[in-house]
């Protein structure tokens, strides 16, 4: 039995043009989450399951949030069915500690570990990036 051939057209070409290898990841995100890490804002894809009539923080609503590890640049996913993840409308996003699951360049695990906390300071709730005001969903705090 042979594996399906890898098609070059499915590779990531540039940071602004990404083609997913997996067919289940080609849907547009339900919303973007904006995370503040130091003086950098990360835009993360958020996928929601559950009835559209239910609020984002309802127990029957599940979230999958995709982003890149800032240290090793591998793809990471936060899945509310596997990790405690609270999306509170109007307030933000909170998680328990999360760690990168990839092997580091010289062995051992990637050292990225953090928690996401709803912004508390007024200066963290909204930031300006290239003249555009961005509402921050969470602040990345390294452990």
PEJOGI-V67454 format. One record per pair of residues at least 24 apart in sequence whose C-alpha atoms are under 6 Angstrom apart, sorted by the first residue. I is the first residue (numbers start at 0). J is the second residue. D is the distance in Angstrom with one decimal. If there is no record, write none. Layout:
I & J & D
I & J & D
//
This chain:
33 & 135 & 5.1
33 & 136 & 5.3
34 & 135 & 5.9
34 & 136 & 5.9
34 & 137 & 4.9
34 & 138 & 5.6
35 & 138 & 4.7
35 & 139 & 5.9
36 & 139 & 5.0
56 & 86 & 5.4
56 & 87 & 5.4
91 & 117 & 4.7
91 & 136 & 4.3
91 & 137 & 5.8
92 & 117 & 5.2
92 & 136 & 5.5
92 & 137 & 5.3
93 & 117 & 5.7
112 & 141 & 6.0
112 & 142 & 5.9
113 & 140 & 5.3
113 & 141 & 4.2
113 & 142 & 5.0
114 & 139 & 6.0
114 & 140 & 5.4
115 & 139 & 4.9
//
